[in-house]
Amino acid sequence: MRSYEAKAKFFDRYAEQWEEEGFSDEQMAKIKAVLERLDIQPGMAILEPGCGPGRLTKILVELVGPSGRIIAVDISPKMIEVCRRVAGNQNVRAILGEIETIDLEENSVDLILCFAAFPHFNDKPAALKVFASCLKPDGRLAIVHLIGSAQINDLHRKAGTAVEDDVLPSAQDMERMLGEAGFRVDELRDSDSGYFLSASHT
């Protein structure tokens, strides 16, 4: 698997900026719609791979309440540092590491919310296998972006940086990879207004 060193340094540069910017009103409206669709309840355990500076993490903490928990993971030391500062409490476990190799308890989370992160995983099939292992039998995986796959892929290709090869696979490839990891796609919507994929155990 390719090293994450260059990519981690790339994201380190944006941690403080992204946290300060937060979400725009338009982005927040989309996020609220997604969270309502996911029906997050108090007491749930959520894995947030690619948590970044904790912008979404702190929202999830409020939704799951004191009886819930969030496991936030990122490859960027600076992102994790900021996430711990802005979203950290006793119910948040912020982990610096690669999602493909991280040690998570089997059948331990109700929801995996992969927000604006899936293209950046170097070994996507391996990441999906980790997700399948730690997700409860009746749990759900959601892969979410606030823009469509065509825009995401174009943006990354033009970046000319450590993320220029990070693309969101086609619907056919996503369904194949998910199937190989033990998931079935329950819903996939991909348009200029956003990307939403929901999957569950087969």
HUTABEL-V700114 format. One record per residue. PHI is phi in whole degrees, 0 to 359 (999 if undefined). NEAR is the number of other C-alpha atoms within 10 Angstrom. Layout:
[[PHI	NEAR] [PHI	NEAR]]
//
This chain:
[[999	7] [298	7] [289	9] [265	17] [304	11] [295	13] [291	16] [297	17] [296	15] [300	15] [287	20] [307	21] [293	13] [254	16] [302	21] [294	15] [298	11] [293	17] [293	17] [293	11] [289	9] [64	14] [253	14] [289	9] [300	9] [295	9] [296	13] [297	14] [297	11] [294	17] [297	19] [300	12] [295	11] [295	16] [296	14] [294	11] [295	9] [282	15] [53	9] [288	16] [244	14] [304	16] [92	14] [287	19] [255	26] [235	27] [262	25] [241	23] [284	26] [69	26] [289	26] [62	30] [276	31] [88	28] [299	19] [276	20] [306	25] [292	18] [288	14] [297	25] [302	23] [294	12] [289	18] [276	19] [71	14] [294	14] [269	11] [260	18] [207	23] [237	26] [251	19] [255	27] [233	24] [205	24] [274	24] [267	28] [303	18] [291	21] [299	28] [295	26] [301	20] [291	20] [301	29] [297	20] [286	12] [270	15] [236	24] [290	20] [207	15] [295	9] [261	17] [246	21] [248	17] [262	24] [243	21] [272	18] [172	18] [266	20] [299	23] [293	18] [239	10] [288	13] [264	11] [241	16] [296	11] [292	13] [51	15] [246	16] [237	24] [273	21] [215	24] [248	24] [249	24] [262	18] [258	20] [53	19] [225	19] [304	21] [300	18] [275	19] [285	22] [291	19] [239	15] [296	19] [300	18] [294	17] [298	19] [295	22] [293	18] [298	20] [301	26] [298	24] [289	18] [273	20] [279	26] [297	18] [307	15] [258	11] [278	19] [220	22] [253	26] [235	20] [247	17] [229	23] [222	22] [270	21] [228	18] [282	18] [298	22] [297	16] [291	15] [301	20] [294	19] [294	13] [299	15] [290	19] [298	16] [277	11] [293	12] [63	10] [227	12] [295	18] [252	19] [294	15] [260	16] [272	19] [238	19] [273	23] [299	16] [297	11] [302	15] [296	9] [292	11] [297	17] [297	17] [295	16] [297	19] [296	22] [299	17] [294	13] [270	20] [98	17] [248	22] [236	18] [278	19] [269	12] [203	11] [216	16] [237	13] [220	17] [212	13] [301	12] [275	12] [155	16] [234	21] [221	19] [237	18] [240	19] [222	21] [221	21] [298	20] [283	12]]
//
